Amino acid sequence: MSTVQTSAGGVGAFIKRLHFYIGLFVGPFIFLAALTGTIYVLTPQLEQAIYQQELTGVTEGTVKPLSEQIAAAQSRVPASLEIKSVRPAPELGQTTRVLFNDPELDRYRARTVFVDPVTLDVKGELASYGTSGVLPLRIAIDFLHTDLLLGPIGRYYSELAASWMWVAALGGVFLWWQQRRTFHRPAKAGSFAQTRSRHAKVAIWISLGLLFFSATGLTWSKWAGGNISEWRQSIGWVTPSVSRDLAEHHHGEDHVQHANMTHGPSHNMLTMFNGVEQAARQFGIDAGKIEIVPSHQSGKAWVVQEIDRSWPTQVDSVAIDPASMSVIAHANFKDFPLVAKLIRWGIDAHMGILFGLPNQLLLAAFGVALCSVIIWGYRMWWKRRPMIVNSSATLSETWLKLSLIMKVVSLIVALLLGLALPLMGCSLLIFCVIDIIRWRWMNNILQSV
């Protein structure tokens, strides 16, 4: 046997063992992420049905000025609550959302009052979350997917899953390529070979999706996401945004406006929403779904941003001086760098927003396939567990059989990935500790025989 063949076999054994450990220890976390993500992308229509009362307005009539709609919303909440933003009804039949910062809610949620733009009837109030404006049902599912409803500590589960998913995918593709001829052999129903064939073939079909969801999922994570943000900032891969800084001679006037907003907007302040919306429309903000964010700080402009992330994407934004109703800055999606556009589309596709229902159905199919792959993987382990338990092959042992160059390369790669993806690094150390303990245990058994 040639040195090249021996080296390839050693690498294959090492990757096979690492792939097994990822499936055994990280598989449950990936399964939970896939299951909860699938539930999330299938619930927009359910949300529309459950909250139909709040979301539906009359379909005929004249739309009242935005200031009057906001005033109607304010009548339902304490005067001390600060307006976070306003989302005018995109069309007749839908309601305007007035979002308030409520100290009784966490910083992620806003107290949202729904107003019929024609009749000014308040249709209800709910907590809402995020740019998509998801409501209580999907908020719960979203946080179940993100942190299992355990708070900040629960976010480690999803980061761990995203950190290892791409490694499992690439390792699986490598193992399939090495053994691809064996998958064409007929297998008995219910046998290990049939389960292995299903596991491998479906995993290959969804391998690109695994890489995609791992990459986009990491952008939301705490530790890896922070590193990714710093890296994007350093190389200029950032999404353009508008500056809200006003000229110095406007500071005094803006301070008065800020005070009024803090203690409950006056009639004059409410009418500013009308002027700001009109100024944004005249400048070219033409999406049906927009959000108006007032200034709560001296020297800061108001912002009007498009929030339609479906296809074609409409996420232009403008900063407006409320004193002169002039646009002082703008960011148009068509002018974004290609990478920024790809990041925007990638995140929206991950959430099932980009292409609407087809996007939802594709993600649901992917989630079911991934859950099935993991179940088949555990079934394989269960069928072969006596052989696996009694085997002396360990990750440490297969690593020691690598060539010197491969050992050095693997250590450098592990170090770099551990620094970039801290949870991967910590869990890899745990893998190694468990593996070494098992290795020594098996050696003691073999020596005593």
C-alpha positions in Angstrom: 0.0 0.0 0.0 1.4 3.4 -0.9 2.1 6.2 1.5 -0.6 8.3 -0.1 -3.2 5.6 0.3 -2.2 5.0 3.9 -2.4 8.8 4.6 -5.8 9.0 3.0 -7.0 6.0 5.1 -5.8 7.6 8.3 -7.5 10.9 7.5 -10.7 9.0 6.7 -10.6 7.1 10.0 -10.0 10.3 11.9 -12.9 12.2 10.1 -15.2 9.2 10.6 -14.6 9.2 14.3 -15.0 12.9 14.6 -18.2 12.7 12.5 -19.5 10.0 14.9 -18.8 12.2 18.0 -20.5 15.2 16.4 -23.6 13.1 15.7 -23.6 11.5 19.1 -23.0 14.5 21.3 -24.1 17.5 19.2 -26.8 15.7 17.2 -29.6 16.3 19.8 -28.9 20.1 19.7 -29.0 20.1 15.8 -32.2 18.1 15.9 -33.9 20.6 18.3 -32.7 23.6 16.1 -34.1 21.9 13.0 -37.4 20.9 14.6 -38.1 24.3 16.2 -37.0 26.1 13.0 -39.3 24.0 11.0 -42.2 24.9 13.3 -41.3 28.6 13.1 -41.4 28.8 9.3 -44.7 27.0 9.1 -46.6 29.4 11.4 -47.0 32.8 9.6 -50.4 31.8 8.2 -51.4 30.4 11.6 -50.4 33.7 13.2 -52.6 35.6 10.7 -55.5 33.4 11.6 -55.1 33.6 15.4 -54.6 37.4 15.5 -57.1 38.2 12.8 -58.9 40.6 15.1 -55.8 42.8 15.6 -54.5 42.6 12.1 -57.7 43.2 10.1 -59.3 46.6 9.4 -62.1 47.8 7.1 -61.5 47.5 3.4 -63.3 50.7 2.3 -63.1 54.3 3.3 -60.7 57.2 3.6 -57.4 56.7 5.6 -57.2 59.2 8.5 -53.9 61.1 9.0 -51.2 59.1 10.7 -51.2 61.6 13.6 -54.8 60.7 14.4 -54.1 57.0 14.2 -51.2 57.4 16.7 -53.4 59.5 19.0 -56.0 56.7 19.0 -53.3 54.2 20.0 -52.0 56.5 22.8 -55.5 56.5 24.3 -55.0 52.8 25.2 -51.6 53.1 26.9 -50.2 55.1 29.9 -49.1 58.6 28.8 -45.6 57.8 30.2 -44.9 55.2 27.5 -42.5 56.3 24.8 -43.2 55.7 21.1 -40.7 53.3 19.7 -41.9 53.4 16.1 -44.9 53.5 13.9 -45.7 51.1 11.0 -48.5 52.5 8.9 -51.0 50.1 7.4 -49.6 48.8 4.1 -53.0 48.8 2.5 -56.8 48.9 3.3 -57.9 45.9 5.3 -54.8 46.0 7.4 -54.1 47.9 10.6 -51.5 50.4 11.6 -49.1 49.3 14.3 -47.9 51.8 17.0 -45.1 50.4 19.0 -44.3 51.6 22.5 -41.3 51.0 24.7 -42.7 49.3 27.8 -40.5 48.7 30.9 -42.6 45.7 31.7 -41.4 43.9 28.6 -37.8 42.9 27.8 -35.8 45.0 25.4 -36.6 42.7 22.5 -40.4 43.2 22.6 -42.5 46.2 22.1 -46.1 46.9 23.3 -47.9 47.2 20.0 -51.3 48.8 19.6 -53.3 48.0 16.4 -55.4 50.8 14.9 -57.8 50.7 12.0 -56.5 53.5 9.7 -60.1 54.3 8.4 -62.3 54.1 11.5 -59.5 54.8 14.1 -60.9 51.8 16.1 -58.3 50.3 18.4 -58.4 46.6 17.4 -56.2 45.4 20.3 -52.7 45.4 21.7 -50.1 42.6 21.7 -46.4 42.3 22.2 -44.4 42.2 18.9 -40.8 41.4 18.1 -38.2 42.1 15.4 -38.3 43.7 12.0 -40.8 41.0 10.9 -43.1 42.1 13.7 -43.9 38.6 14.9 -46.6 38.3 17.6 -46.8 36.3 20.8 -47.2 32.8 19.2 -44.2 33.2 16.9 -42.2 35.1 19.5 -42.5 32.0 21.7 -41.5 29.7 18.9 -38.7 32.1 17.8 -37.2 32.1 21.3 -37.7 28.3 21.6 -35.6 28.0 18.4 -33.0 30.5 19.7 -32.5 29.6 23.3 -35.1 26.9 24.3 -36.9 29.6 26.4 -34.0 29.4 28.8 -32.8 33.0 28.3 -29.2 34.0 27.5 -27.7 30.7 28.7 -30.0 28.8 26.3 -28.4 30.5 23.3 -25.4 28.3 23.8 -27.4 25.3 22.4 -28.1 26.9 19.1 -24.6 28.3 18.8 -23.2 24.9 19.5 -25.4 23.3 16.8 -24.5 26.0 14.2 -20.8 25.7 15.0 -20.6 22.0 14.3 -23.3 21.5 11.6 -21.0 22.6 8.8 -18.2 20.3 10.0 -20.6 17.4 10.2 -21.8 18.2 6.6 -18.3 18.3 5.1 -17.2 15.3 7.0 -20.2 13.4 5.8 -19.6 14.3 2.2 -16.0 13.1 2.6 -17.0 9.8 4.0 -19.7 9.3 1.4 -17.2 10.0 -1.4 -14.8 7.4 0.1 -17.5 4.8 0.3 -19.8 5.8 -2.5 -19.7 2.5 -4.3 -21.1 0.6 -1.4 -24.3 2.7 -1.4 -25.4 1.2 -4.7 -25.6 -2.3 -3.3 -29.1 -3.6 -2.5 -29.9 -3.7 1.2 -32.3 -5.7 3.2 -35.3 -3.7 4.5 -34.7 -2.5 8.1 -31.0 -3.5 8.0 -28.0 -1.4 9.1 -27.0 -1.0 5.4 -30.4 0.4 4.4 -30.4 2.9 7.3 -26.8 3.9 6.5 -27.8 4.4 2.8 -30.7 6.6 3.7 -28.7 8.6 6.2 -25.9 9.2 3.7 -28.0 9.9 0.6 -30.4 12.4 2.2 -27.5 14.1 4.0 -25.7 14.5 0.6 -28.9 16.1 -0.8 -29.1 18.6 2.0 -25.4 19.2 2.5 -25.4 22.7 0.9 -28.3 23.6 3.1 -26.4 22.5 6.1 -23.5 24.8 5.2 -26.0 27.7 4.5 -27.9 27.4 7.8 -24.7 26.9 9.8 -23.2 30.1 8.3 -26.4 32.3 8.6 -27.2 30.8 12.1 -23.8 31.7 13.4 -24.4 35.4 12.6 -27.1 35.5 15.4 -24.9 33.7 18.0 -23.3 35.4 20.9 -19.6 34.5 20.8 -19.1 33.4 17.2 -21.6 36.1 16.0 -19.5 38.7 17.8 -16.3 37.5 16.1 -18.1 37.4 12.7 -19.3 41.0 13.2 -15.8 42.2 14.0 -14.4 40.4 11.0 -17.0 41.9 8.7 -16.3 45.3 10.1 -12.6 44.9 9.5 -12.9 44.0 5.8 -15.8 46.3 5.1 -18.6 43.7 4.7 -21.1 45.7 6.6 -24.7 46.7 5.7 -24.9 50.4 4.9 -27.0 52.5 7.3 -28.1 56.1 7.5 -26.4 58.6 9.9 -28.9 60.2 12.3 -26.6 63.1 13.3 -28.1 66.6 12.7 -26.3 69.8 12.2 -25.1 71.6 15.4 -27.4 74.6 15.0 -30.4 72.3 15.3 -29.5 71.0 18.7 -31.5 73.4 20.8 -34.7 72.8 18.8 -34.3 69.1 18.8 -33.9 69.2 22.6 -37.4 70.6 22.9 -38.7 67.9 20.6 -37.0 65.2 22.7 -38.6 66.5 25.9 -42.0 66.5 24.3 -41.6 62.9 23.1 -40.5 61.8 26.5 -43.5 63.2 28.4 -46.0 62.1 25.8 -46.1 63.6 22.3 -48.1 66.8 21.9 -50.4 67.4 18.9 -47.6 69.2 17.1 -45.3 66.3 17.7 -47.9 63.8 16.3 -48.3 65.9 13.2 -44.5 65.5 12.6 -45.2 61.8 11.8 -47.4 63.1 8.9 -44.6 65.4 7.6 -41.9 62.8 8.0 -43.8 60.1 6.2 -44.6 62.6 3.4 -41.0 63.7 3.1 -39.8 60.1 2.9 -42.4 59.2 0.2 -41.4 62.2 -1.9 -37.8 61.2 -1.6 -38.5 57.7 -3.0 -39.5 55.4 -0.1 -42.2 53.6 -2.0 -42.6 50.2 -0.2 -46.0 49.4 1.3 -44.3 48.3 4.5 -42.4 51.0 6.2 -41.4 51.9 9.8 -41.1 55.5 11.2 -38.6 55.8 14.0 -38.8 59.1 15.9 -35.8 60.7 17.6 -35.6 60.5 21.4 -32.2 62.2 21.6 -31.1 65.7 21.1 -29.4 66.2 17.7 -30.7 63.0 16.1 -32.8 62.7 13.0 -35.9 60.6 12.5 -35.6 57.5 10.3 -38.0 56.0 7.8 -37.1 52.6 6.7 -38.6 50.1 4.3 -39.2 46.7 6.0 -40.4 44.5 3.2 -37.8 41.7 3.0 -39.6 39.5 0.6 -38.7 39.5 -3.1 -37.9 42.0 -4.6 -36.3 43.2 -1.4 -37.2 46.7 -0.3 -35.1 47.9 2.6 -34.1 51.5 1.7 -33.9 54.0 4.5 -33.7 57.8 5.0 -32.8 60.0 7.9 -35.0 63.2 8.1 -34.5 66.4 9.9 -37.8 67.0 11.7 -37.3 70.8 11.8 -37.0 71.2 8.0 -38.5 67.9 6.9 -35.4 67.5 4.6 -33.6 64.2 4.0 -30.1 64.4 5.5 -28.9 60.9 4.6 -30.2 57.8 2.8 -29.2 54.2 2.1 -30.6 52.5 -1.0 -30.5 48.7 -1.2 -29.6 48.8 -4.9 -26.4 50.6 -4.0 -25.4 48.1 -1.3 -22.2 46.1 -2.0 -22.9 42.6 -3.3 -21.7 40.9 -0.1 -24.1 43.1 2.0 -27.0 42.1 -0.4 -26.1 38.4 -0.1 -26.0 38.6 3.7 -29.4 40.3 3.7 -30.9 37.7 1.4 -29.2 34.9 3.3 -30.7 35.9 6.6 -34.2 36.5 5.1 -34.0 33.1 3.4 -33.0 31.5 6.7 -36.1 33.0 8.3 -38.4 31.9 5.4 -39.3 35.5 4.4 -37.5 36.0 1.1 -39.7 34.1 -1.3 -42.8 33.7 0.8 -44.6 30.4 0.8 -42.1 28.6 -1.5 -39.3 29.6 0.9 -41.4 28.3 3.9 -42.1 24.9 2.2 -38.4 24.5 1.1 -37.2 25.2 4.7 -39.8 22.8 6.1 -38.7 20.0 3.7 -35.1 20.7 4.7 -35.9 20.6 8.4 -37.8 17.3 8.1 -34.9 15.8 6.1 -32.3 16.9 8.7 -34.3 15.5 11.5 -34.6 12.2 9.6 -30.9 12.1 9.0 -30.2 12.5 12.7 -32.7 9.8 13.6 -31.2 7.4 11.1 -27.8 8.3 12.5 -28.9 7.3 16.0 -30.5 4.2 14.7 -27.2 3.2 13.1 -25.4 3.8 16.4 -28.0 1.7 18.3 -27.7 -1.2 15.8 -23.9 -1.2 16.1 -23.5 -0.1 19.7 -21.9 -3.4 21.0 -19.3 -3.2 18.2 -18.7 0.5 18.9 -18.5 0.0 22.7 -16.0 -2.8 22.3 -13.9 -1.2 19.6 -10.6 0.2 20.6 -10.7 2.8 17.9 -10.9 6.3 19.4 -10.4 9.8 18.1 -7.1 10.1 19.9 -5.9 6.8 18.4 -6.9 7.8 14.9 -5.2 11.2 15.3 -1.9 9.6 16.5 -1.9 7.5 13.3 -1.9 10.6 11.1 1.2 11.8 9.4 3.2 14.5 11.1 2.1 17.1 8.5 -1.6 16.2 9.1 -1.2 16.3 12.8 0.2 19.8 12.6 -2.4 20.9 10.1 -5.3 19.5 12.3 -3.9 21.2 15.4 -3.6 24.6 13.6 -7.1 24.3 12.2 -8.6 23.3 15.6 -6.8 26.2 17.3 -8.1 28.8 14.7 -11.6 27.4 14.7 -11.6 27.3 18.5 -10.7 31.0 18.6 -13.3 32.0 16.0 -16.0 29.6 17.3 -15.4 29.4 21.0 -18.2 26.9 21.7 -16.7 24.6 19.1 -13.3 24.9 20.8 -14.7 24.1 24.3 -16.8 21.2 23.1 -13.9 19.8 21.1 -11.8 19.8 24.3 -14.7 17.9 26.0 -14.7 15.4 23.1 -11.0 14.8 23.6 -11.3 14.4 27.4 -14.1 11.8 27.0 -12.2 10.1 24.2 -8.9 9.9 26.2 -10.8 8.5 29.3 -12.5 5.9 27.0 -9.1 5.0 25.4 -7.4 4.4 28.7 -10.4 2.4 29.9 -10.3 0.2 26.9 -6.5 -0.3 27.1 -6.9 -1.3 30.8 -9.5 -3.9 29.8 -7.4 -5.3 27.0 -4.3 -5.5 29.3 -6.3 -7.4 32.0 -7.5 -10.0 29.5 
